[in-house]
Amino acid sequence: GIRGHGIVAVEPRIEAEAAQILDAAGNLVSPPFVDPHFHMDATLSYGLPRINDSGTLLEGIALWGELKPIMTEEEVAARALDYCDWAVSMGLLAIRTHVDTSDENGLKGVRGLLHVREQIRDHIQLQIVAFPQDGFLRSPAARDCTLRALDMGVEIVGGIPHFERTMEEGRRSVTDLCEIAAERGLMVDIHCDETDDPMSRHIEQLAFETRRLGLQGRVAGSHLTWMHSVDNYYVSKRLPLTAEAGT
């Protein structure tokens, strides 16, 4: 039994009268699927402005740097809306997307996705993460643009500490971003250690700041690819500490 946008009864036989009956025999009826991590400002941009010849993440990041100055707010919104049509058709009704807030060019993506969020609010729950993709401290305009994105209505604070120039600046960026989230009552979603460097351990700082600032239940740390490069002893210590922090 469905009322409004939600399933309110699951019974062998529902006696209440229905305005509409759908025969779903042989099909799957379930809660909506969820995509917890996406980059909707870059969706459906294959070949723009050129093909990623190496197929590597680093060239992909470089390509994004080439696309940002020439893309428009309207193009971002149009591509994102096309993707959302596909998502709904597949039962994907909740999406968390990161949007680049490294500079003024990135804010075109912010404005485009805020428009999309309003357009699809009756069909998809869209969460937007302010993501200073070139580094919160590394990019001169990132702090200002990230704060402006939050002022505009972006509801989650993101970061990429392993992309800062030094390990110390990466650690400091995690502290700064978590403090911003705590002051504003927002959630946190950070690309922590997307590297093969076993010394890249920013998840430690994220767990520490989560406990220090009382952010338990509001923090996600992703892209922990560094973990496959560290020894088992460290992992056995790190996992329970992260769990205790509620990240």
Disulfide bonds with the S-S distance in Angstrom:
none
